[in-house]
Amino acid sequence: MSGQKIVPYLRLLRPHQWVKSVFVFVGLLFGHAWHNPLLLQNVLLVAASFALAASAVYVFNDLSDRERDREHPEKRHRPLASGTVSAAQALLLAGACLASALLLAHAASDTALLVVLCYVVLNLAYSMGLKHVVLLDVFIIAAGFMLRILAGTLGVGIAPSYWLLLCGLLLTLFLGFAKRRAELNALGVRGGRHRQVLDDYDPLLLDQLTGICAAGTIVGYSLYTVSPETVAMHGTASLIYTVPFVIYGIFRYLFLLHRRGGGGDPAMALLKDAHLLAAIGGWLVTVLVLLS
């Protein structure tokens, strides 16, 4: 198969979304487990498993949404919506990704396999109808990220921090509601023709929800950095100095959402915006220095 013929299949898999697998590494980072070769190997297996499972889910979702995607100014160019890839070809590709994902998860642990299966089942239920239920649709999106965190902790034998689970939930809810706000920005009154649930949202409601989740994320993470449990576990009270990176990253995301037409694709925003990359890079380097 020539390079040009492969491109539509790669687009269908959305490899840029694999960046979401970084959530799998949260436990490794804050559990001081990056020096353990076996744990590192298992976390890498889980991250690869989630990347492939996510691609399979995206294919199934695009397959069920291809008619509605044709109403979207950007999504109408997706391989299934444009007819570049057939439904049969898409199903074969999704099946191969799913089988590979389950094999990789099983190689890590039975618990990791169970978590990945839960992720797949939850997202299939989302594609088959739960995406039309207002508020629940965004909670399911957030659950996908939380399952990544659990797979990278419980799935490899690392005890998860309840503080980080809380921060992860609030952050992913923020990204989910921002995504819905971006869709309303792009589609306006035609939003319901592309995504039925958008008829139940309005800009004011979504602005309130994103604001609540953004504030909750900042406050929750700030409290985590200074909690006695955190200081005792990491042997430092200096994690508070990572908070400005978190605040700047969230504020930058809100700026992109409201002033630059962004927010519809968190992975793409991360990969393209230099300010977000700098904020996340600065946060990661500071955390590594403080925890080493």
N, C-alpha and C positions, 0 to 999 in steps of 0.2 A: 504494500500500500504506500503510495507516494505521500510526501510531507503535506501537500495541500489537502489530500483526502483525510488525513489524520486530524487536522485542525478542528473540524466540526465535532469530532468525538471528544477531543480534549476540552473544547468549550462546554460540551454537555456535562463533563465530569466536574467542571469548575475547580481546577486545581488551586486557584488563588484562595479558595475557601479553606484549604487545608491548614491555613494559618490559624484557624480556630482550634486546632489540636494543641496549641500552646497551653490551653487550659489543663491539659493532661499533666503538664510539668509542674503545676503549682505545688503539689504535695512533695515532689522531689526537692524543690527549691526550699520551701519553708519547713520541711521535715529533716533538713541537713542530711539528705540521703544521696547526694550526687556523687559521693566518693565510693558508693557501693556498686561494683560492676554488675552484679546480678539484678539489683533494683533498676539501675540505669537501662539495662538491656530490656527488662520487662516493660518499663515505661515507654521506651522507643517502640516496642511491639504494639502496645496499646495505642500510642499516638498514630502509628501507621494504620492500625485497624479502624480507628475512628475516621481517619481521612478517607479510607475506601468506603466505609459504611455511609459516610456523609455523601460521597459521590453517588452511591447507589440510590440514596434517598432523593437527591436532587434530580436524578434521572426520572424516578417514579413521579415526583412532584411536577416536573416539566411535562411529563406525559399526560397527567391528569389536567394540567393547567394550560395546555397548548392553545386551546380556543380562546381563553381569556387573555393569555399573553399577547395575542394578536391585537388586543385593544390598547396595549401599553406602548408608549413611544420608543422604549429601548428594548423591552423584553420580546417584542415581535421579531427581533433579529436572532433569537435563540434558535439553535439547530432544529428542534422539534416544531416550534411555532412557525418557522420559515419553510419547513419541509426538507431541509438539507439532510436530516437523518430520519429514517423511517421508524415507526413504532416498534417493529420487530427487532431492528438493529439495536434500538435503545434498550429493550428488555434483555437482550443477550448481554449487552455491556453491563447493565445493572446487576444481572445475576452473577456475572464473573466477579464484579467488585464486592458484592455481598458475600460470596463464598470465600474469597480471599480475606475479607475482613474478619469473618468468624474463625477462620483457621489461625490467623495471627493473634486474635484475642485468646483463643484456647491455648496457644503456645505460651501466653503470659500466665494465665490462671483460669480456673473455672469461674471465679468471681468476676473477672474481667469479661469473660464470655457472656455471663448473665447480664452485666451492665450494658454491653454492646447490643445484645438482643433486646433489652428494654428500650434502648435508644431507637432501634429500627422499628419495633412495634409501635412505639409512641409516635414516631414520625409518619408511619403508614396511616395510623389513625388520624393524624393531623391532615394528611393529604386527602383522606377519604371523607372528611366532613368536619372535623373539629376546628379546622382553620376558619370556619364560618361562624364560630361562637365568639362573640366579642369578649375581650379580656383574656378568656381561656386560651385564645390563639397565641397571645404573646407569652403567657405563662408556659405554654408548651415549648416555644422557642427557647425560653430561658432554661427549661428543664433539660434541653439538649446539651447546653453548656455545663449545667450542674452534673449531669451524668459523666461528662468528660472529666470533671474534677474528681468524682467518686471513683471512676475507673483508674485514675492515676494515683489514688490513695488506697482505698479499700481493695481495689483490684490487684494491687501489688504488695499489700501488707503494710501500708503506711497509715497511721491513724490520722484522719482528717481533722483539721481545726474548725470548730464550729464558728469562730469569728470569720475565717476565710470563706466558709460556706455561705454565711450571711452576706458578706461583701460580694461574693460571686453572684448570688441571687439578685441582689439589688443592681449590680452593674449590668447583668444580662437582661434584666427587665428594662433598664434604661435604654439599652441598645435596641430591644424589641419595640418599645413604644416610639423611639426615634425613627425606626424603620417605617412604622405605620405613618408617622407624621411626614416623612419624606415622600411616601407614596401619595398622600393627599396633596402635597406640594406639587408633585409632578402631574397628577391626574385631575385634580379639582373635582368638579361635579361628576365627572365620568369615572370616578374611583370605583364605584360599585360594579361597573361593567367589567372591570379587570379583577377586582377582589371584592366579593360580596360583603365581607365584614366591614369594609370601609364605609358602608352606608350607616353603620352604627357608631362610627367615630366622628368627631369633629375637631377642628384645630385647637379650640379652647381646652377640651378634655385632654387631648394628647399633650398639650403644653403643660398642663397641670401634672399629669402622670409622669412625664419625663423629668419635670422639676423635682417632684417628690423622690423619685428614684435616684436622681443625680445627688440630691442633698443627702439621702440615706447612705449612698455609697461613700461619700466623702466623710460623713460623720462616723459611719461604721468602721471604715478603714483607719481613721484617725484614732478611734478608741482602741482598736486592735493593737496599734503600734505602741500604746502606752499602758496597756493592761498588764497587771502583775504577772499573769500567766505567760504572756509574750516575752516580757523582760527576763523572766526566770528561764524560759526555754532557750532563748537565743543568746542570753548573757549580755544583752545590750539594751539600753533605753533610747538608742539613737535612731531607731526605725522611724521616729517621728519626722526625721529629715527627708523621708521619701514622700511625705504627704503632698508637698507642693507640686511634684510631678503628676500625681493623681488629679489634683485640682485643675492644673493647667490642661491635662489631657481631656478631661470632661468638658471644661469650658471651650476648648478648641473644637470638640465634636459638636457642641451646641452652636458654635459660630458657623461651622460648615453646614449644619442642618438648616439654619435659618437665613444665612446670608450667601451661601455658595451652592445651594441646591444639592448638598450631600446628605449623608445619613441613611441612604437606602441600602447600602452594602457596606457593613462595618469592615469586612476584610479588605475590600478595595480601598476604602478610606485610609486604612492603616498603611497599606502598601504604597499609596500615592502621595499622602500628605506628609511633608517633611517635618512639620511641627508635631504631629502625632508620633511619628517615628522617633523624633528627638526626645519627646516626653517619656515614651515607653523605654527607649534605650537608656535614658538617664536614670529612670526608676530602677531598671534591672541592674545596671552597673552599681548603683548605690546600694541596693539590697545585697548584691554579691560581695561587695567590699565589707559591708557591715556584718554579714553573717559568716564570713570566712575567718 
